[in-house]
Amino acid sequence: MIRLEPWPASEKEAFYQLSCHSDATASLYGQAYGDEVPTYEALFNDYLPHYFDDSDPAAGRCFGIWLGDERIGQVNYNAIDPESRSTELDIWIGDRRHWGKGYATKALRQLLEKLFGHLGVQKAVIFPLESHTAARSCYAKAGFRTITVIDREGVRYLQMEQNAADFYGISALMKTPYYAVIFTSLRTEGDHAYSAMAETMDELARRQPGYLGIESVRDQLGITISYWENEEAIRQWKQQLDHRQAQQMGRARWYAAYRVRVCRVERDYNFFTDDTGEST
């Protein structure tokens, strides 16, 4: 099981080795970024004492990612902007034998719970290389959405974001009018690869033109609401080949019954209370 523990100041040498002498180092520094691997002193000019001693939680903190009794990586947040209540994240897993197993996604979700639930953060941002498809997939699975592409001296990054409302299953306010597709369903018995399909469809929908967000809950009755800029975006999503195949499998295998409603949203307002008790 993955868990996070604050990285202690007494183990900064281990942090340096993980950052600068592990399988992850090539994806953190080197030709792709235009950076040389930093010396010990240079690394800790960036990662100042407050990242390791809890002296200033609003300025940033590093956490070890533990798998059982092995520390396999690190995840940190940087300074929390006092006006936007936003912060930037960094994460890496040191040994390649732990890559591609979902550990980084779980670690990110745990850190987001700390940030949104206890520190009053409203938005988390992360910047993977555009070419780093594994990192992009990991962040998307953790709930991050691509906002834009940024070119920094010829190196292209994605700006990916997640806000507290999305994390807790409440889509952020969107400019009206927009459209909602309400899908209510009753499942058949057993999973039959349904969970894997649902995850794949969610990632695919996020990449569709005109996609705005999604909310979903299931007890006995499942309710999923996806939001779109216009009716044309909905039509394109309905005709997307992989989505059409999923619809066919749903009728044959996963659903006892379902209903679809398409609505135009004219008004949108919300209420959200952060950890200080203040409403936004």
C-alpha positions in Angstrom: 0.0 0.0 0.0 1.3 3.5 -0.9 1.6 6.1 1.9 3.2 9.5 2.2 5.5 10.5 5.1 7.2 13.9 5.5 10.7 13.8 4.3 13.0 14.5 7.3 15.9 17.0 7.1 18.2 14.2 8.5 17.8 12.3 5.2 18.5 14.9 2.6 21.4 12.8 1.3 18.8 10.1 0.3 16.7 12.8 -1.3 19.7 13.9 -3.4 20.5 10.4 -4.5 16.8 9.8 -5.5 16.8 13.0 -7.5 20.2 13.0 -9.1 21.4 9.4 -9.1 18.4 7.2 -9.9 16.5 6.0 -12.9 14.3 9.1 -12.6 17.3 11.5 -13.1 17.2 11.4 -16.9 13.6 12.6 -16.9 14.3 15.4 -14.4 17.4 16.8 -15.9 19.6 16.5 -19.0 19.1 17.2 -22.7 15.3 17.2 -22.7 15.2 20.1 -20.2 18.4 21.8 -21.1 19.6 21.4 -17.5 22.7 19.7 -16.1 22.3 17.4 -13.1 22.7 19.7 -10.1 25.3 19.3 -7.4 24.2 18.7 -3.8 24.5 22.4 -3.0 22.6 23.5 -6.1 19.7 21.1 -5.4 19.2 22.4 -1.9 19.4 26.0 -3.1 16.1 25.1 -4.7 14.8 22.8 -2.0 15.2 25.1 1.0 15.0 23.9 4.7 11.2 24.5 5.0 10.7 21.6 2.5 12.0 19.2 5.2 11.2 20.6 8.6 7.6 21.8 8.7 8.7 25.3 9.6 6.5 27.0 6.9 3.8 24.7 5.5 2.6 27.5 3.2 6.0 27.7 1.5 6.2 24.0 0.4 6.9 20.5 1.7 8.5 17.3 0.5 7.0 13.8 1.2 8.5 10.4 0.8 6.4 7.9 -1.2 6.5 4.6 0.7 5.6 1.1 -0.6 5.6 -1.0 2.5 9.0 -0.5 4.1 10.6 0.9 1.0 10.8 4.6 0.1 10.4 4.6 -3.7 9.9 8.2 -4.6 9.1 11.8 -3.5 6.3 14.2 -4.1 6.2 17.8 -3.1 4.2 21.0 -3.3 5.7 24.4 -3.7 4.7 27.8 -2.2 0.9 28.3 -2.0 -0.1 31.6 -3.6 -2.1 33.4 -0.9 -4.5 35.1 -3.4 -5.3 32.2 -5.9 -4.7 29.5 -3.3 -2.8 27.6 -6.0 0.4 25.6 -5.9 2.7 23.7 -8.2 3.6 20.0 -7.7 6.6 17.8 -8.5 6.8 14.0 -8.3 9.2 11.2 -9.2 9.7 7.5 -8.6 13.4 6.5 -8.4 13.6 2.9 -9.6 12.1 1.9 -13.0 10.8 -1.4 -11.5 8.2 0.7 -9.8 7.1 2.7 -12.9 3.8 2.0 -14.6 2.2 0.5 -11.6 0.0 3.4 -10.5 2.1 4.3 -7.5 2.6 7.9 -8.6 -1.1 8.4 -9.3 -2.0 7.2 -5.8 0.7 9.4 -4.2 -0.6 12.4 -6.1 -4.2 11.7 -4.9 -3.0 11.5 -1.3 -1.1 14.8 -1.6 -4.1 16.5 -3.2 -6.2 15.3 -0.2 -3.8 17.0 2.1 -3.7 20.2 0.0 -7.4 20.5 -0.6 -8.7 19.1 2.6 -6.2 20.6 5.2 -4.3 23.5 3.7 -7.1 25.3 1.9 -5.6 25.0 -1.6 -8.1 25.5 -4.4 -5.9 24.6 -7.4 -2.9 22.3 -8.0 -0.7 22.7 -11.2 1.9 20.4 -12.7 4.1 20.7 -15.8 5.2 17.5 -17.5 7.2 17.5 -20.7 4.8 17.3 -23.7 6.9 14.3 -24.9 6.7 12.5 -21.6 3.6 10.4 -22.3 3.9 8.2 -19.2 3.9 11.2 -16.9 1.0 12.8 -18.8 -1.1 9.6 -18.4 -0.2 9.3 -14.7 -1.4 12.9 -14.1 -4.6 12.5 -16.1 -5.4 9.4 -14.1 -5.0 11.4 -10.9 -7.6 13.9 -12.3 -5.4 16.6 -13.9 -6.6 18.2 -17.1 -4.4 19.8 -19.8 -4.9 23.5 -20.0 -2.3 24.7 -22.5 1.1 24.0 -24.0 4.0 26.2 -22.8 7.3 26.6 -24.8 10.3 27.5 -22.5 13.3 28.1 -24.7 12.4 25.5 -27.2 11.3 22.8 -24.6 7.5 22.2 -24.7 5.6 21.5 -21.5 1.9 20.8 -20.7 0.3 22.9 -18.1 -2.1 20.5 -16.3 -4.4 21.5 -13.5 -6.9 20.2 -11.0 -9.1 22.2 -8.6 -10.6 21.2 -5.3 -14.2 21.1 -6.6 -13.2 18.6 -9.3 -11.3 16.5 -6.8 -14.3 16.2 -4.6 -16.6 15.5 -7.6 -18.0 18.9 -8.2 -17.3 20.4 -11.6 -16.1 24.0 -11.6 -18.3 26.8 -12.7 -18.5 27.1 -16.5 -19.5 29.8 -18.8 -23.2 29.5 -19.7 -24.9 28.4 -21.8 -23.3 24.9 -22.1 -24.7 21.4 -22.4 -25.0 18.4 -20.0 -25.4 14.8 -20.9 -27.1 12.9 -18.0 -26.5 9.2 -18.1 -28.4 7.1 -15.5 -28.0 3.4 -15.3 -28.5 0.1 -13.5 -25.6 -2.3 -13.7 -25.7 -6.1 -14.2 -23.9 -8.4 -11.7 -20.1 -8.5 -11.8 -17.5 -6.2 -13.2 -16.7 -7.9 -16.6 -13.9 -5.3 -17.2 -16.4 -2.4 -16.7 -14.0 -0.5 -14.4 -11.2 -0.5 -16.9 -13.5 0.6 -19.7 -14.9 3.4 -17.5 -11.4 4.7 -16.8 -10.5 4.5 -20.5 -13.6 6.3 -21.6 -13.0 9.1 -19.0 -9.5 9.7 -20.3 -10.7 9.6 -23.9 -13.6 12.1 -23.2 -11.1 14.5 -21.6 -9.3 14.8 -24.9 -12.4 15.4 -27.0 -12.9 18.9 -28.4 -15.6 20.8 -26.4 -15.3 18.7 -23.2 -15.8 20.7 -20.0 -16.0 18.2 -17.2 -17.7 15.2 -15.6 -19.4 14.2 -12.3 -20.3 10.7 -11.4 -21.7 8.7 -8.5 -23.1 5.2 -8.1 -25.0 3.4 -5.4 -27.6 1.1 -6.9 -28.4 3.7 -9.5 -25.5 5.2 -11.4 -25.6 8.8 -12.4 -22.9 10.3 -14.7 -23.1 13.9 -16.0 -20.7 15.1 -18.6 -20.5 18.7 -19.7 -19.9 20.0 -23.2 -19.5 23.4 -24.9 -22.2 22.7 -27.6 -24.3 20.0 -29.2 -21.8 19.4 -32.0 -19.2 18.4 -29.4 -21.7 15.9 -28.0 -22.4 14.5 -31.4 -18.7 14.0 -32.1 -18.3 12.2 -28.8 -21.2 9.9 -29.5 -19.8 9.0 -32.9 -16.2 8.5 -31.6 -15.3 4.9 -32.6 -14.0 3.6 -29.2 -17.0 5.2 -27.5 -19.4 3.5 -29.9 -17.8 0.2 -29.2 -18.1 0.8 -25.4 -21.8 1.6 -26.0 -22.3 -1.7 -27.7 -20.6 -3.6 -25.0 -22.6 -1.7 -22.4 -25.9 -3.0 -23.9 -24.5 -6.5 -24.2 -22.7 -6.9 -20.9 -22.7 -4.1 -18.4 -26.1 -2.5 -18.1 -29.5 -3.9 -17.2 -31.0 -0.5 -18.1 -29.9 3.0 -18.8 -31.3 6.4 -19.9 -29.7 9.4 -21.6 -30.8 13.0 -21.3 -29.2 16.0 -23.1 -29.8 19.4 -21.5 -28.9 23.0 -22.1 -27.6 24.7 -18.9 -28.7 28.3 -18.7 -27.6 29.2 -15.1 -24.7 27.9 -13.0 -23.8 28.9 -9.4 -22.1 27.1 -6.6 -21.0 27.1 -2.9 -17.7 25.7 -1.6 -16.2 25.9 1.9 -12.4 25.6 2.3 -10.6 24.3 5.3 -10.8 27.7 7.1 -14.5 27.6 7.0 -14.7 30.5 4.5 -17.1 30.1 1.6 -16.0 30.7 -2.0 
